[in-house]
Amino acid sequence: MQTAPDSNFYASGFPKSIHRHELNVPVNERLRVAREHKKYTLTRAARELNKKGVACAISTLQSYEQAGDSQHRRYPSIKMLISLANLYDCSTDYLLGISDEPQRYTPDLLAQIKNNQSIAWRDQDIDEHQKNMIVYKIEQIMDL
């Protein structure tokens, strides 16, 4: 009788054991960038989370943003990751490195036009004045 070789991976290729320190996820850098984009300090971010009922200390946020080689680096729980994505108004896919687009997907056309830094029509960038004209024309059409 043949036995399967001892492996750290299931047949599907998924590891049998995952340790947080072994993950190669850019969460720390993405959290810092998202926080700075909102112009939040660590103190303000912790205060805002606490206002929303999410208990969080400044040191906890600091540990989430620590460099990958730091012994003090921690990963946020799924609940905390979602809370941070809501606070920073970005997607969890962006924070986890799955997507390079920080904005959340929304089917609302106005939000898409306003939120995207650069949008194009037939490979030509649309400037702010043109965006405003598009919004104005769409509002006219929707009022019909």
QUIZINOR-V268238 format. One record per pair of residues at least 12 apart in sequence whose ideal C-beta (glycine too) atoms are under 10 Angstrom apart, sorted by the first residue. I is the first residue (numbers start at 1). GAP is how many residues later the second one is. D is the distance in Angstrom with one decimal. If there is no record, write none. Layout:
BEGIN
I/GAP/D
I/GAP/D
END
This chain:
BEGIN
20/53/8.6
20/54/7.5
20/55/4.9
21/47/9.0
21/50/8.9
21/52/7.5
21/53/9.5
21/54/8.8
23/45/9.4
23/52/6.9
23/73/9.8
24/44/8.0
24/73/8.8
25/43/9.2
25/50/7.4
25/70/8.9
25/71/5.9
25/72/5.7
25/73/9.3
26/42/8.4
26/68/9.8
26/69/8.5
26/70/8.0
26/71/4.4
27/37/7.0
27/38/8.8
27/41/9.6
27/46/9.3
27/47/9.7
27/48/6.2
27/49/7.1
27/54/7.7
27/57/9.4
27/65/9.9
27/68/5.8
27/69/6.4
27/70/7.3
28/35/9.0
28/36/6.3
28/37/5.2
28/38/5.9
28/39/6.6
28/40/6.6
28/42/8.5
28/45/6.4
28/46/9.1
28/47/8.5
28/48/9.9
28/67/9.8
29/36/7.9
29/38/8.4
29/39/8.6
29/66/9.8
29/68/8.9
30/35/9.3
30/54/9.8
30/55/10.0
30/58/9.4
30/60/8.2
30/62/10.0
30/64/6.2
30/65/4.8
30/66/7.6
30/67/6.6
30/70/9.7
30/72/8.2
31/14/9.3
31/30/7.8
31/33/5.4
31/34/5.3
31/45/7.8
31/50/8.9
31/53/6.4
31/54/9.5
31/57/7.8
31/59/9.5
31/64/6.3
32/29/9.5
32/30/9.9
32/32/8.7
32/33/4.5
32/34/9.6
32/35/9.9
33/32/9.5
33/55/9.1
33/57/9.1
33/61/9.1
33/62/9.5
33/69/7.9
34/50/7.5
34/51/7.9
34/53/8.7
34/54/3.9
34/55/8.2
34/56/4.9
34/57/9.7
34/60/7.2
34/61/6.7
34/68/6.5
35/26/7.8
35/29/9.7
35/30/7.6
35/49/8.2
35/52/8.4
35/53/6.0
35/55/9.8
36/29/10.0
36/52/9.5
37/51/7.1
37/52/8.8
37/53/7.9
37/65/7.2
38/49/7.6
38/50/5.3
38/51/6.9
38/52/8.7
40/21/9.6
40/47/7.9
40/48/7.6
41/17/8.9
41/20/9.8
42/15/9.6
42/16/4.9
42/17/8.8
42/18/9.5
42/19/5.0
42/20/6.0
42/22/9.8
42/23/7.9
43/15/5.8
43/18/9.1
44/14/9.7
44/43/9.9
45/13/8.2
45/16/5.7
45/20/10.0
45/39/8.0
45/42/6.5
45/43/8.0
46/12/4.7
46/13/8.9
46/14/7.6
46/15/5.7
46/16/9.4
48/35/9.8
48/39/5.8
48/40/9.7
49/12/8.2
49/31/8.5
49/34/6.1
49/35/7.7
49/37/9.4
49/38/6.1
51/36/9.9
52/31/7.0
52/34/7.9
52/35/7.4
53/30/9.1
54/25/8.0
54/26/7.1
54/28/9.5
54/29/4.6
54/30/8.8
54/32/9.2
54/33/8.3
55/25/9.7
56/20/9.3
56/24/7.2
56/27/7.9
56/28/8.8
56/31/9.6
59/13/9.0
59/15/9.9
60/14/7.4
60/16/8.3
60/20/8.2
61/13/9.9
61/15/9.0
61/19/9.5
61/23/8.3
62/12/9.3
63/12/9.1
63/13/9.3
64/12/5.3
64/16/8.0
64/17/9.1
64/20/7.8
64/31/9.9
76/19/8.6
78/14/8.6
81/14/6.2
81/15/7.6
82/13/9.5
85/17/9.6
85/19/8.0
86/18/9.5
88/14/8.3
89/13/8.5
89/14/8.2
89/15/7.5
89/26/9.1
90/12/4.4
90/13/6.9
90/14/6.8
91/12/7.0
91/13/4.6
91/14/7.3
92/12/8.9
93/12/8.9
101/15/9.0
102/13/9.6
103/12/5.0
103/13/6.9
103/14/9.1
109/25/9.2
109/26/8.9
109/29/6.9
109/33/9.8
110/24/9.7
110/25/6.3
110/28/7.5
110/29/8.7
110/32/9.8
113/13/8.6
113/18/5.6
113/19/9.2
113/21/6.4
113/22/6.1
113/25/8.5
114/17/7.6
114/18/9.7
114/21/7.8
116/15/9.0
119/12/7.2
119/15/9.0
121/13/8.9
END
